[in-house]
Amino acid sequence: MARILENRQGRRNVLLTTDDILSVVREYQKITSGVKSYDEIREILEGNRFYLPEEII
């Protein structure tokens, strides 16, 4: 699960686990399967949203 880390300056960082990264890559591969053009991939990705669950610590 992605974790949001807050620092003393109030800036947030999102810490991704290996599973989070693999999940994003898996979704990317599923959505862009069979597409060969960079422009087509960008168009497909712009039409989709990716969500990661967060845990604020």
N, C-alpha and C positions, 0 to 999 in steps of 0.2 A: 504494500500500500504506500502510495506517495505520502511523504510527510512534509509539512510546511514548517520551516525553521525561521524564527524571527530573530534578528540581531538587535543590538543596542541602538542602532540608528533607525530602527523601525522598518528596515527593508526585509522583505520576505524572500526566502529561497525555497525551492521545491527539491526535496531529496527523493530521487527515484531509485527504487531497488532494481536488481537484475530482472526480476519478474515483471516489473512495470515496463521496462524497456522492451523486453521480449513480447509483452502483450501489445505494445504500440506497433512493433515491427510486424507481428502476426496480423493485426488489423490492416496495416498498410499493404501487406502482401495479398490479403484477401480482397481488398477493395480494388487494387490495381492489377489484379491477375489478368494476363493477356494483353495489357496495354503496353505499347512499345514506345510511344512518343512522350517526351518530357512535358510538352504542352498539355497533352491529354491527361497525364498524371496530375499536373497542377490543377487542371479544371475539375477533375474528380475529387481531389483532396479539398479544394475550396468549397465544394458542395457537401462535405461531410464534416462532422465534429467528432473530436476525440475527447473523452472524459477520463480522468483519473480520480479515484476516490482519495480524499485527503484526511490526514490526521494531524491536527494542530498540536504541537508539543511546546 
